[in-house]
């Protein structure tokens, strides 16, 4: 009985699984932050392109 308790206390396989879980969570948080920042930059870029196209259409329509 004492051997069993001692072996359970020395077992480190659960600690490794927890470490992998923490690493996966950290990578997920970093990916979400990067994709959010990239999404905001893309939205700004598409807004700029849309405005430029609208101005070109308006300018082109007035010249004919």
N, C-alpha and C positions, 0 to 999 in steps of 0.2 A: 504494500500500500504506500509506504513512504517513497519507494522508488518511482511509482507512478506520479505522485505529487511533484517530486523533484524533477522528473522529466517534463512534465507539463510546464513548470515554472521556467525551465531552461529552453523551451521551444521558442524559436524566434521567427517561425514562418509567418505568423500573423503580423509581426512588425514589418516584414518585407512587403506584405500586401498593403498595409497602411501607407507605407512610403510610396509605393507605386500609385496609390489612390491620390495622395497629396500632390505628386508630380503631375498626374493627369489633370487635377483640378487647377493647378497653376498654369499649365499649358492652355487649358480651356479659357481661363480668365484673360491671358495674354492674347489669345486669338480673337476673343470677343472684342477686346479693346482695340486691337489693330483693325479689325474689320469695321468697327463702328467709325473710327477715324477715317478710314478709306472711303466709307460710304458717304460721310459728310463732304469729303473733298470731291467725290464724284457728283454729288448733288449740286455742289457749287459750280463745277465745270459744266454740267449739262444746262444749268440755269444761264450761264454766260453764253454758251453756244446758242441756246434758244433765243435769248435777247438779241444776239447778233443776227440770227436768221430773221427774226421779226423785223428788225430795223432794215435789213436788206430788202425784204418784201415790201415794206412800206415805202422805202426810197425808190424801189424799182417800179411800183405801181404809180407813183406820182410823176414819173418821167415819161410815160407813154401818152 
